[in-house]
Amino acid sequence: MAEALAIAVGKYTYVHEVGKGPPEAIDAHHIVVRRSREKGFNLCLFTLILFAYPTFLLFRQGKLDTLHIWSLVIMALLMRLFLKKPVKKESVLILPAFGVQLETQYGSGKTVRQFVPISRILKPVLTECVTPVTCYWSLSLIIRGEEELMLVFKELRPPVKMLAPIWKALCAAIECGERTETIT
């Protein structure tokens, strides 16, 4: 039976599931995006208003001029922007003897998985990323033979409060993997 711990900060919820015993020795860390119903309602209302105005003018005047056509184009672009690949959940599954599996689950149901063997991971790194506009924390893996860091969370930017326990678990798994390699 797995134990679960959950922490909610802002729009993210962190869920940590720990299995007990050899067959369930998977350490699962999930970052789930909490979607508000209010945002979806506001998006639908905004779209309806943007679509209704040119349609009303079309029926009233019998023709559309360029301003109305542009408002339809802008509405379509905004809808595409808001509905573009929403991520539902990103997960880190740590299998201490084998490696780390990174999963990204999209709102459309598509799941992207990437497995990294424990022998290729040199070290997990918690870094602070600073841009001219924002500052956020990122969890990365230093991979043997790769020049660039591998991001653990490619789409989401969870707070450091959620990244720290995942970083600690990855460090513990890497140290465990190094011990088994030196013994054999």
C-alpha positions in Angstrom: 0.0 0.0 0.0 1.4 3.4 -0.9 1.5 6.4 1.4 0.7 9.8 -0.1 1.6 13.4 0.9 0.1 16.4 -0.8 1.1 20.1 -0.7 -0.9 22.8 -2.5 0.9 26.1 -3.4 -0.7 28.6 -5.9 -1.9 26.8 -9.0 0.2 23.7 -8.3 -0.4 20.6 -6.1 2.5 18.4 -5.2 1.7 14.7 -4.5 4.4 12.4 -3.2 3.6 8.6 -3.2 5.9 6.2 -1.6 5.6 2.4 -2.0 6.8 0.0 0.6 8.5 -3.3 -0.1 10.6 -4.5 -3.0 7.9 -4.7 -5.7 6.5 -1.3 -4.8 9.8 0.5 -4.3 8.8 3.3 -6.7 9.1 6.8 -5.4 6.5 8.9 -7.3 6.5 12.7 -7.3 3.6 14.4 -9.1 3.1 18.1 -9.8 -0.6 18.6 -10.7 -1.9 21.9 -12.2 -5.1 23.0 -10.5 -7.5 24.5 -13.1 -10.1 26.9 -11.9 -13.6 26.7 -13.4 -13.8 30.5 -13.3 -11.0 30.8 -15.8 -12.8 28.4 -18.2 -16.0 30.3 -17.8 -14.4 33.7 -18.4 -12.7 32.3 -21.5 -15.9 31.0 -22.9 -17.7 34.3 -22.1 -14.9 36.4 -23.6 -15.0 34.2 -26.8 -18.7 34.5 -27.0 -18.6 38.3 -26.8 -15.8 38.5 -29.4 -17.8 36.2 -31.8 -21.2 37.7 -31.1 -20.3 41.3 -32.0 -19.2 40.7 -35.7 -22.0 38.2 -36.1 -24.5 40.7 -34.9 -23.1 43.4 -37.3 -23.2 40.9 -40.2 -26.9 40.2 -39.7 -27.7 43.9 -39.0 -25.7 45.5 -41.9 -25.6 42.5 -44.2 -21.8 42.9 -44.7 -18.6 42.6 -42.9 -15.9 45.2 -43.1 -12.2 44.7 -42.3 -12.5 45.6 -38.7 -15.0 42.8 -38.1 -12.9 40.3 -40.0 -9.9 41.3 -37.9 -11.9 40.8 -34.7 -12.7 37.3 -35.8 -9.1 36.6 -36.6 -8.0 37.9 -33.2 -10.6 35.8 -31.5 -9.4 32.7 -33.2 -5.7 33.5 -32.3 -6.7 34.1 -28.6 -8.6 30.9 -28.5 -5.6 29.0 -29.9 -3.3 30.7 -27.4 -5.5 29.8 -24.4 -6.2 26.2 -25.5 -2.6 25.5 -26.5 -1.3 22.2 -25.0 -2.5 22.6 -21.4 -0.4 20.4 -19.1 -2.4 18.5 -16.5 0.5 16.8 -14.6 4.2 16.3 -14.7 5.7 13.3 -12.8 9.0 12.0 -11.7 9.1 8.3 -11.0 12.3 7.2 -9.2 13.2 3.5 -9.5 16.3 3.4 -7.3 18.0 0.4 -9.0 17.1 1.3 -12.5 16.6 5.0 -13.2 14.2 7.9 -13.4 11.2 8.2 -15.6 9.9 11.7 -16.5 6.2 11.9 -17.5 4.2 14.9 -18.9 0.5 14.4 -19.1 -1.5 16.9 -21.4 -5.1 17.9 -21.2 -5.8 16.1 -24.5 -4.8 12.8 -22.8 -1.5 12.5 -24.5 1.4 11.4 -22.2 5.1 11.8 -23.0 7.5 9.6 -21.2 11.3 9.7 -21.0 13.4 7.2 -19.1 17.0 8.0 -17.9 19.1 5.1 -16.6 20.6 5.7 -13.2 24.1 5.0 -14.6 23.8 8.0 -16.9 22.8 10.5 -14.2 25.7 12.3 -12.6 23.8 14.6 -10.3 20.5 16.4 -9.9 20.8 20.1 -9.7 18.4 22.7 -8.3 19.0 26.0 -10.1 17.6 29.5 -10.0 16.7 30.9 -13.4 16.7 34.6 -13.8 15.3 36.4 -16.8 14.7 40.1 -17.3 11.0 39.5 -16.6 10.8 36.8 -14.0 12.7 34.6 -11.6 11.9 30.9 -11.0 13.5 27.6 -9.8 14.2 24.7 -12.0 15.2 21.1 -11.3 17.7 19.6 -13.8 19.8 16.4 -14.2 23.4 16.4 -15.2 23.7 13.5 -17.7 26.9 11.7 -18.5 28.0 12.5 -22.1 25.5 15.4 -22.6 26.6 19.0 -22.8 23.2 20.5 -21.7 21.2 19.9 -18.5 18.1 17.8 -18.8 15.0 19.6 -17.3 12.9 17.5 -15.1 9.8 19.7 -15.4 9.8 20.8 -19.0 6.5 22.6 -19.1 5.7 23.6 -15.5 7.5 25.9 -13.1 6.6 24.7 -9.6 7.9 26.6 -6.6 11.1 25.6 -4.8 9.0 24.3 -1.9 7.8 21.5 -4.2 11.2 21.0 -6.0 13.3 20.5 -2.8 11.8 17.1 -1.8 12.1 15.8 -5.3 15.7 16.9 -5.5 16.5 15.2 -2.1 14.9 12.0 -3.4 16.9 12.1 -6.6 20.1 12.7 -4.7 19.3 9.7 -2.4 18.6 7.5 -5.4 21.8 8.5 -7.2 23.9 7.8 -4.1 22.2 4.4 -3.8 22.9 3.7 -7.5 26.6 4.7 -7.0 27.0 2.3 -4.1 25.6 -0.7 -6.0 27.9 0.1 -8.9 31.0 0.2 -6.8 30.1 -3.1 -5.0 29.7 -5.1 -8.1 
